[in-house]
Amino acid sequence: MGETLYSSTFQPDPRSALDVLAFVLTPVAAFATDPDEFEAVAELLGCAKAEAIERWQNLRGEARRS
């Protein structure tokens, strides 16, 4: 079975490099269409994307140590 492309109930797996990469590469326009909100959403997403990468790296490191 292939990867899920879209599901309203999809929960990304923070351990999955594919899920993290998909989130990180998703453009801001996918989350905000109102020009007045675009900058604020971009700032929030920047922080969230950095956190997603950090969590993935930490989880990957823990898995290697186990």
C-alpha positions as CSV (number, residue, x, y, z in Angstrom):
1,M,0.0,0.0,0.0
2,G,1.3,3.5,-0.9
3,E,1.7,6.7,1.2
4,T,-1.4,8.6,2.2
5,L,-1.6,11.8,0.1
6,Y,-4.5,13.4,1.9
7,S,-6.8,12.6,4.8
8,S,-8.7,14.9,7.0
9,T,-7.7,12.7,10.0
10,F,-4.1,12.2,9.0
11,Q,-1.7,12.6,12.0
12,P,1.9,13.1,10.9
13,D,4.4,10.8,12.6
14,P,7.3,12.8,14.1
15,R,9.5,9.7,13.7
16,S,8.9,9.6,9.9
17,A,11.4,11.5,7.8
18,L,8.8,11.6,5.0
19,D,6.1,13.1,7.2
20,V,8.6,15.7,8.6
21,L,9.9,16.5,5.1
22,A,6.4,16.9,3.7
23,F,5.6,19.4,6.5
24,V,8.8,21.3,6.1
25,L,8.5,21.6,2.3
26,T,4.8,22.6,2.4
27,P,4.6,26.3,1.3
28,V,3.0,28.9,3.6
29,A,0.3,29.5,1.0
30,A,-1.1,26.0,2.0
31,F,-1.8,27.4,5.5
32,A,-2.8,31.0,4.8
33,T,-4.4,32.7,1.9
34,D,-5.2,36.0,3.4
35,P,-2.4,38.5,2.7
36,D,-2.9,40.1,6.1
37,E,-2.2,36.8,7.8
38,F,0.5,35.5,5.5
39,E,3.5,37.1,7.4
40,A,2.2,35.9,10.9
41,V,1.6,32.4,9.6
42,A,5.0,32.3,8.0
43,E,6.6,33.2,11.3
44,L,4.7,30.6,13.2
45,L,5.3,28.0,10.6
46,G,9.0,28.8,10.6
47,C,9.2,28.0,14.3
48,A,7.0,24.9,13.9
49,K,9.1,23.5,11.1
50,A,12.3,24.0,13.0
51,E,10.7,22.2,16.0
52,A,9.6,19.3,13.8
53,I,13.1,18.9,12.4
54,E,14.6,19.1,15.9
55,R,12.1,16.5,17.3
56,W,12.8,14.2,14.4
57,Q,16.6,14.4,15.0
58,N,16.1,13.7,18.7
59,L,13.8,10.8,18.1
60,R,16.2,9.4,15.5
61,G,19.1,9.7,17.9
62,E,17.2,7.9,20.7
63,A,16.3,5.1,18.3
64,R,20.0,4.7,17.4
65,R,21.0,4.5,21.0
66,S,18.4,1.8,21.8
